[in-house]
Amino acid sequence: MSDPAPEPTILLTIFLKHDQSKNLEGIQAHLSEMGWWERFPPAGCEIVSWNVAMGIGQIVTLRLPARLLNVVNIEIERSAWGVFTTEFYPTYDFVPVRERLAREWRQERDKQQAAAKPA
């Protein structure tokens, strides 16, 4: 029997905008008190990137099964609210789609060029 197909995933980019009424020590104290570093991201989520954008906060991109979207939201609400305002951007990997479209475009172009050549 073959292995089941891997579960489809989405990408989720989260803007964690710093509450500028708190200094770094206040932010870190809150995150530590809430267990942020153990709770986020939840099990089953992969960190794709985690960057600091000066003057904004942190930008985290996760890869996760869509079924875990609510779990990520709950962990943000439990752990990050009070030090971050948040924005969520669910996305998908466009690279395979782009490659297919480019391949189809090249095939069509080559077909048209071949048809336009005099015999």
C-alpha positions, 0 to 999 in steps of 0.5 A: 500500500502506498503512502497517503498523499501529503496534506496540502499546506498554506503559507501564512505571513503574520505581521507582529507590529510592536506596541510602541507604548512598551519598551523591549524589556516590557515586550520580552517580559510579556512574551516570557510570562505567556510562554510565547517561545514554547507555544508559538508556532504551534506543533505542525507549523514550520517556520519559513522565515522570521524577520525583524522590520525596524519600526514595524515589528516582526514578520513571520511566515509559516507553512502549515496545513489549513486545518491548523489556521485556527490553532495559530490564531488562538496562540497569537490571541493567547500569547502575543496580544498585549505586545503586538497588533497583528495582521494575517496574510494567508498565501500559497506557493506560486512557483509551481503555477508560474513554472507551468504558465511559463512552460505553456506560454513557451510551448504556444510561442514555439507552436506559433513560430513553427506555423509561421515559418515558410515551408 
